């Protein structure tokens, strides 16, 4: 437990060091191109959150997709 107490300040110091010595590293993160464009299934969009709990049809769709992948 004594060592764990040092982790948050150490990570904060590391973060500050990176920000000070390489501040432009993450500036262009929004302009990253998709390495595999068109690989997302039609009608499915990455980054969208569902509203509410999944229904039986959505569960079946997930099971079908899982079967396709395997």
C-alpha positions as CSV (number, residue, x, y, z in Angstrom):
1,X,0.0,0.0,0.0
2,X,2.9,2.4,0.6
3,X,4.1,2.1,-3.0
4,X,0.6,2.6,-4.4
5,X,0.4,5.9,-2.7
6,X,3.3,7.1,-4.8
7,X,1.7,6.2,-8.2
8,X,-0.7,9.2,-8.6
9,X,2.0,11.9,-8.0
10,X,4.5,10.0,-10.2
11,X,2.0,9.7,-13.1
12,X,1.2,13.4,-12.7
13,X,4.8,14.3,-12.9
14,X,5.3,12.0,-15.9
15,X,2.3,13.7,-17.6
16,X,3.6,17.1,-16.9
17,X,7.0,16.2,-18.2
18,X,5.5,14.9,-21.5
19,X,3.4,18.0,-21.8
20,X,6.4,20.3,-21.3
21,X,8.8,18.6,-23.6
22,X,6.5,17.4,-26.3
23,X,3.3,19.6,-26.2
24,X,2.4,19.2,-29.9
25,X,2.3,15.4,-29.9
26,X,-1.5,15.1,-29.7
27,X,-2.6,18.2,-31.4
28,X,-3.6,16.5,-34.7
29,X,-5.5,13.5,-33.2
30,X,-8.7,14.6,-34.9
31,X,-7.2,14.4,-38.3
32,X,-6.1,10.8,-38.2
33,X,-7.2,8.8,-41.3
34,X,-9.0,5.5,-41.0
35,X,-6.5,2.8,-41.8
36,X,-9.2,0.5,-43.1
37,X,-11.9,2.8,-44.7
38,X,-15.2,1.1,-45.5
39,X,-14.7,-1.8,-43.1
40,X,-17.6,-0.7,-40.8
41,X,-20.8,-2.7,-41.7
42,X,-23.5,-0.7,-43.4
43,X,-25.9,0.9,-41.0
44,X,-23.4,0.6,-38.1
45,X,-21.4,3.6,-37.1
46,X,-18.5,3.7,-34.8
47,X,-18.7,6.0,-31.8
48,X,-22.5,6.0,-31.4
49,X,-23.9,5.1,-28.0
50,X,-27.2,3.2,-27.7
51,X,-30.1,4.8,-25.9
52,X,-31.6,2.5,-23.3
53,X,-30.9,-1.2,-22.8
54,X,-30.4,-3.6,-25.7
55,X,-33.4,-5.4,-27.0
56,X,-33.7,-9.0,-28.2
57,X,-33.3,-8.1,-31.8
58,X,-30.0,-6.2,-31.0
59,X,-28.8,-9.2,-29.0
60,X,-29.5,-11.5,-31.9
61,X,-27.7,-9.1,-34.2
62,X,-24.7,-9.2,-31.9
63,X,-24.7,-13.0,-31.8
64,X,-24.9,-13.2,-35.6
65,X,-22.0,-10.8,-35.9
66,X,-20.0,-12.8,-33.4
67,X,-20.7,-15.9,-35.4
68,X,-19.5,-14.2,-38.6
69,X,-16.3,-13.1,-37.0
70,X,-15.5,-16.6,-35.6
